[in-house]
Amino acid sequence: MWQFPAIEDTDLETLINDLLEIHGYDFRNYSRASLKRQVNRLFTRDRFPSFAEMRYRLKVDKTYLKRFVEGITVNVTEMFRDAEFYKFLRAQIIPTLGTYPFIRVWVAGCSTGEEAYSIAILLKEANLLHKSLIYATDLNPAVLEEAKEGIFNLKSMKLYSENYILSGGFQDFSTYYTANYHHAILNQELSEKIIFSQHNLVSDGSFNEFQLISCRNVLIYFNSYLQNQVFSLFDDSLAPLGYLALGTKETLLFSSIANRYKQVATEAKIWRKQVFEG
């Protein structure tokens, strides 16, 4: 069977330059292996006869450009994914956040919103949601529109409920949503405490001060230069003694800000910003 030709490394660099110079999307410091994998997937899916055709389409067709950018920004998420993380957050971090008069949380790379809603549930169960605000941001405008709706496939609720119980949840998970045919609509009490907005970790700056920043399984797609750039952004955005949570394969240890942070426990990828006497 005939195979679509793969995108070469030189083609990928050409696309990266085009996306920046023509449209302002900066993917220069994204992991080349991940980018190449996603671009090849789209090249095959959309049945381009040649790289030149794909390049031309991206130059002139804004609708396709939007789909393309959405396609190469990976969105894999679920509520209470990695239950041990949420269990630790529930037991060790949330009670400390409760000592603040107001709690601001930033979920960076929020995708379709499952993590932001999960954290909202933790805050509610600690009786802290009333004095909290969660900022959930992503580069991809399409997933943000989904996230704002707070509507998920009803079939997903079984898995989310299991994750919730494993994370130490003690309520009936169904109390957090209304079933409507094949969909689950999350309670407005949760969604009204979350602000979903577009933010580019590569090019946009700090926009508030937070007690907790969660950016999980996003930085694995960036090279070390870009990771350090994002860590500096988080450092600028985190309050003294605030917490930074990363994904299971991510670390702050070799970053440019590592000496200002202390890992709160060996089993958790959560670091706390230290205060130094000046």
C-alpha positions as CSV (number, residue, x, y, z in Angstrom):
1,M,0.0,0.0,0.0
2,W,1.2,3.5,-0.9
3,Q,2.4,5.5,2.1
4,F,2.3,9.3,2.5
5,P,5.9,10.7,2.5
6,A,7.0,11.8,5.9
7,I,7.8,15.4,6.7
8,E,11.6,15.9,6.8
9,D,13.6,17.8,9.4
10,T,14.2,20.7,7.0
11,D,10.5,20.9,6.1
12,L,9.7,21.1,9.8
13,E,12.0,24.0,10.3
14,T,10.4,25.8,7.3
15,L,7.0,25.3,8.8
16,I,8.2,26.6,12.2
17,N,9.6,29.7,10.6
18,D,6.4,30.3,8.5
19,L,4.2,29.9,11.6
20,L,6.2,32.6,13.4
21,E,6.8,35.1,10.6
22,I,3.4,34.9,9.0
23,H,1.1,34.1,11.9
24,G,3.0,34.9,15.1
25,Y,2.9,31.3,16.5
26,D,6.3,30.6,18.1
27,F,7.1,26.9,18.2
28,R,10.9,27.3,17.9
29,N,11.7,25.9,21.3
30,Y,9.2,23.1,21.3
31,S,10.5,19.5,21.3
32,R,11.3,18.7,17.7
33,A,10.5,15.0,18.2
34,S,7.0,15.8,19.5
35,L,6.4,18.5,16.9
36,K,7.5,16.2,14.0
37,R,5.2,13.4,15.2
38,Q,2.2,15.7,15.4
39,V,2.9,17.4,12.0
40,N,3.3,14.0,10.3
41,R,0.1,12.9,11.8
42,L,-1.8,15.9,10.4
43,F,0.0,15.6,7.0
44,T,-1.3,12.0,6.7
45,R,-4.7,12.7,8.2
46,D,-5.4,15.6,5.8
47,R,-4.0,13.7,2.8
48,F,-1.6,16.3,1.4
49,P,0.1,15.1,-1.8
50,S,3.3,17.1,-0.9
51,F,4.9,19.2,1.7
52,A,4.5,22.2,-0.6
53,E,0.7,21.8,-0.6
54,M,0.6,21.7,3.2
55,R,2.8,24.8,3.5
56,Y,0.7,26.7,1.0
57,R,-2.5,25.8,2.8
58,L,-1.1,27.0,6.1
59,K,-0.1,30.3,4.5
60,V,-3.5,31.2,2.9
61,D,-6.2,29.3,4.8
62,K,-6.8,30.7,8.3
63,T,-9.5,28.1,9.0
64,Y,-7.0,25.3,8.4
65,L,-4.3,27.2,10.3
66,K,-6.6,27.2,13.3
67,R,-7.2,23.4,13.0
68,F,-3.5,22.8,12.5
69,V,-2.4,24.7,15.6
70,E,-5.1,22.9,17.6
71,G,-3.9,19.6,16.2
72,I,-0.2,20.1,17.2
73,T,-1.0,21.3,20.8
74,V,-1.5,18.0,22.6
75,N,-4.6,17.8,24.8
76,V,-4.8,14.7,26.9
77,T,-6.6,15.1,30.2
78,E,-9.1,13.7,32.6
79,M,-10.6,14.7,36.0
80,F,-8.4,13.7,39.0
81,R,-5.9,12.2,36.6
82,D,-2.9,10.8,38.7
83,A,-5.0,10.3,41.8
84,E,-2.0,10.3,44.1
85,F,-1.2,13.9,43.1
86,Y,-4.6,15.0,44.1
87,K,-4.5,13.0,47.3
88,F,-1.3,14.8,48.3
89,L,-2.8,18.2,47.2
90,R,-5.9,17.5,49.3
91,A,-4.0,16.4,52.4
92,Q,-0.9,18.6,52.4
93,I,-1.3,21.7,50.2
94,I,-4.9,22.8,50.3
95,P,-5.0,23.2,54.1
96,T,-2.0,25.5,53.9
97,L,-3.7,27.5,51.1
98,G,-6.6,27.9,53.5
99,T,-4.5,30.2,55.7
100,Y,-4.5,32.9,53.0
101,P,-7.3,35.5,53.0
102,F,-7.9,34.9,49.3
103,I,-6.6,32.0,47.1
104,R,-5.5,32.4,43.5
105,V,-4.6,29.3,41.5
106,W,-3.2,29.2,38.0
107,V,-3.8,26.0,35.9
108,A,-1.4,26.6,32.9
109,G,-2.1,24.4,29.9
110,C,-5.6,23.6,31.1
111,S,-6.8,21.9,27.9
112,T,-10.5,21.2,28.2
113,G,-10.6,22.1,31.9
114,E,-10.7,18.8,33.7
115,E,-7.8,19.7,36.0
116,A,-9.3,23.2,36.9
117,Y,-12.6,21.6,37.8
118,S,-10.9,19.0,39.9
119,I,-9.0,21.6,41.9
120,A,-12.3,23.5,42.3
121,I,-13.8,20.4,43.8
122,L,-10.9,20.0,46.2
123,L,-11.3,23.6,47.3
124,K,-15.1,23.2,47.8
125,E,-14.6,20.1,49.9
126,A,-12.1,22.1,52.1
127,N,-14.8,24.8,52.4
128,L,-12.4,27.2,50.6
129,L,-14.0,27.7,47.2
130,H,-15.9,30.8,48.3
131,K,-12.6,32.7,48.8
132,S,-10.8,31.2,45.7
133,L,-10.4,32.0,42.1
134,I,-8.9,29.6,39.5
135,Y,-7.3,31.0,36.3
136,A,-7.2,28.3,33.7
137,T,-5.2,29.1,30.5
138,D,-4.3,27.5,27.3
139,L,-2.8,28.4,23.9
140,N,-5.6,26.6,22.1
141,P,-8.9,28.7,21.8
142,A,-11.0,25.7,20.7
143,V,-10.3,23.7,23.9
144,L,-11.0,26.8,26.0
145,E,-14.4,27.1,24.5
146,E,-15.1,23.4,25.5
147,A,-13.7,24.0,29.0
148,K,-16.0,27.1,29.6
149,E,-19.1,25.0,28.9
150,G,-18.2,22.5,31.6
151,I,-20.0,19.7,29.7
152,F,-18.4,16.3,29.4
153,N,-19.4,12.9,28.0
154,L,-21.5,11.0,30.6
155,K,-19.5,7.9,29.9
156,S,-16.4,9.7,31.2
157,M,-18.0,10.2,34.6
158,K,-17.4,6.6,35.6
159,L,-13.7,6.9,35.2
160,Y,-13.7,10.4,36.8
161,S,-15.6,9.1,39.8
162,E,-13.1,6.3,40.3
163,N,-10.2,8.8,40.1
164,Y,-12.0,11.0,42.5
165,I,-12.4,8.2,45.1
166,L,-8.8,7.2,44.7
167,S,-7.8,10.8,45.4
168,G,-9.5,10.7,48.7
169,G,-12.9,12.0,47.6
170,F,-15.7,11.3,50.2
171,Q,-18.8,12.7,48.5
172,D,-21.0,11.0,45.9
173,F,-19.3,12.3,42.8
174,S,-22.6,12.6,40.9
175,T,-23.5,15.6,43.2
176,Y,-21.1,17.7,41.2
177,Y,-22.9,17.4,37.9
178,T,-26.3,17.0,36.3
179,A,-26.9,14.2,33.8
180,N,-28.5,15.3,30.6
181,Y,-29.0,12.5,28.0
182,H,-25.4,11.6,27.0
183,H,-23.7,14.5,28.8
184,A,-22.8,15.6,32.3
185,I,-23.0,19.3,33.0
186,L,-20.8,20.4,35.9
187,N,-22.4,22.5,38.6
188,Q,-22.3,26.3,38.1
189,E,-20.9,26.6,41.6
190,L,-17.6,25.2,40.2
191,S,-17.6,27.0,36.9
192,E,-18.3,30.4,38.3
193,K,-15.0,30.2,40.2
194,I,-12.9,29.5,37.1
195,I,-11.7,32.1,34.6
196,F,-10.7,30.4,31.3
197,S,-8.6,32.6,29.0
198,Q,-6.0,32.3,26.2
199,H,-2.4,32.6,27.3
200,N,0.8,31.7,25.5
201,L,3.5,30.4,27.9
202,V,6.1,31.1,25.3
203,S,5.4,34.8,24.6
204,D,2.9,36.2,27.2
205,G,3.9,37.6,30.6
206,S,2.8,37.3,34.2
207,F,-0.7,38.5,34.9
208,N,-1.3,38.0,38.6
209,E,0.2,36.6,41.8
210,F,-0.7,33.0,42.8
211,Q,-0.5,30.8,45.8
212,L,-0.5,27.7,43.6
213,I,0.5,27.2,40.0
214,S,-0.2,23.8,38.3
215,C,1.4,23.1,35.0
216,R,1.4,19.3,34.5
217,N,2.6,17.4,31.5
218,V,3.1,20.6,29.4
219,L,6.8,21.2,29.8
220,I,7.8,17.8,28.4
221,Y,7.0,19.2,25.0
222,F,9.5,22.1,25.4
223,N,13.3,22.1,25.1
224,S,15.4,23.1,28.1
225,Y,15.7,26.8,27.0
226,L,12.0,27.2,26.8
227,Q,11.4,25.3,30.0
228,N,13.7,27.8,31.8
229,Q,11.8,30.7,30.2
230,V,8.5,29.3,31.5
231,F,10.0,28.6,34.9
232,S,11.0,32.3,35.1
233,L,7.4,33.2,34.2
234,F,6.1,31.0,37.0
235,D,8.6,32.4,39.5
236,D,7.5,35.9,38.6
237,S,3.9,34.8,39.1
238,L,4.2,32.9,42.4
239,A,3.8,34.4,45.8
240,P,6.5,33.9,48.4
241,L,5.9,30.4,49.9
242,G,3.6,29.6,47.0
243,Y,3.5,26.1,45.4
244,L,4.5,25.0,41.9
245,A,3.1,21.6,40.7
246,L,4.5,19.8,37.7
247,G,3.8,16.5,35.9
248,T,5.3,13.1,36.8
249,K,8.0,13.3,34.2
250,E,8.9,17.0,34.8
251,T,11.3,18.5,37.4
252,L,12.5,21.9,38.6
253,L,15.8,20.4,39.8
254,F,18.0,21.5,36.9
255,S,16.3,24.8,36.1
256,S,17.6,28.3,36.6
257,I,15.3,28.9,39.6
258,A,15.9,25.6,41.4
259,N,17.9,27.2,44.2
260,R,14.9,29.2,45.2
261,Y,12.6,26.3,45.6
262,K,12.3,23.2,47.9
263,Q,10.5,20.0,46.9
264,V,7.8,19.5,49.5
265,A,8.0,15.6,49.4
266,T,10.0,13.1,47.4
267,E,6.8,11.4,46.2
268,A,5.3,14.6,44.9
269,K,6.3,16.8,42.0
270,I,5.4,19.9,44.0
271,W,7.9,22.6,44.9
272,R,7.5,25.5,47.4
273,K,9.0,29.0,46.8
274,Q,11.4,29.8,49.6
275,V,11.8,33.2,51.3
276,F,15.3,34.4,51.9
277,E,16.4,37.0,54.4
278,G,17.5,40.0,52.4
